[in-house]
Amino acid sequence: MVVGAVLLVIFGLLGAAVPVPYVAEVPGPTYNTLGEIDGTPVISVQGRPRNDVHGNLNMTTVGVSRRAGLSLVRAVRGWFDDEISIVPREAVYPPNQTVQQTEQRNRQDFLTSEQLAETAALGHLGYPEKVVVQGLSGDSPSQGRLEEGDAIDSVAGRPTPDTGTLDRVLRSVPGGTAVPIAYTRLGKPGTATVTTKPADGRAGSLLGVLVREQPSAPFDVDIDVERVAGPSAGLMLTLGILDLVGDTDLTGGRLIAGTGTIDVDGKVGPIGGIPLKMISAREIGADLFLVPADNCAEALRAPQPGLRLAKVASLDDALGALADVQAGRTPPSC
């Protein structure tokens, strides 16, 4: 009996101390895309007043505890807890990457989702697609002349409606040439003269700007969320932008939560951790939870009492579901 008791104590201590290659995923915080985080608006608008909105459009998240690995006792305890998901550590932190590399990649995915959300929202509102400045290099000859958000309309008098045309124009301009740039900034036309720098390894010159094709509006949208990683907030950010700069009240004062990726065409893609995000939505008292269509089967296996689900495969589906709720109709469910 003494030996058995000693062994039991030893195994108990080992179970509490020795890590196993699993991590615990838990319901994470939710953030209202129409609101603020620590006093800073999640979505800021420059160049026009924000719409006066009163509802919530909450993105939902998943938290990861003990990224170095769980103890055996904690892992076993988590397997029996409906509000914790125990998953192999390599499913969250790939073995060929450090934790820091994984977190940097996930953060970049979120920043990309910000750009996609803005593109999808402004495209839905009908703004024309142009070549828009995303940033300037440190030694850019365009410093002080062009700004992030400027739409480049022409270079050296030649229209630049897309990035391919802009590249061809710049290839025909020798480095060190002073060229006039026509641009649109916050809906107002402007001009600047930029002395280009030579392109490395090829003919032509550079403006020292990073550009992409996206809808250009007479205002600027900026998203500021430091605590979220991954691409799954795309849909809710898109809806937040539309509510703040569009002509329709999307929530009617209700608390709407949801998740899903978004692409430039407004297609909503699946995400991970849907059961945990539904728990977060239920806990904040959401009136409706927007579920990517490809996550519906998983969502139905983990229903949350009182939480209504709406199946969405596109931005139009999400907008239709919100309109249904406002009109007292039942939106298409999973």
Buried (B, 14 or more C-beta within 10 A) or exposed (E): EEEEEEEEEEEEEEBEEEBBEBBBBBBBBBBBBBBEBEEEBBBEBEBBEBBEBEBBBBBBBBEBEBBEBBBBBBBEBBEEEEEBBBBEBEEBBEEEEEEEEBBEEBBEBBEEBBBBBBBBBBBBBEBEBBBBBEEBBEEBBBBEBBBEBBBBBBBBEBEBBBBEBBBEBBEEBEBEBEBEBBBBBBEEEBEBEBBBBBBEEEEBBBBBBEBEBBBBBEBBBBBEBEEBBBBBBBBBBBBBBBBBBBEEBBBBEBBBBBBBBBBBEBBBBBBBBBBBBBBBBBBBEBBBBBBBBBBBEBBEEEEBEEBBBBBBBBBEBBBBBBBBBBEEEEBBBB
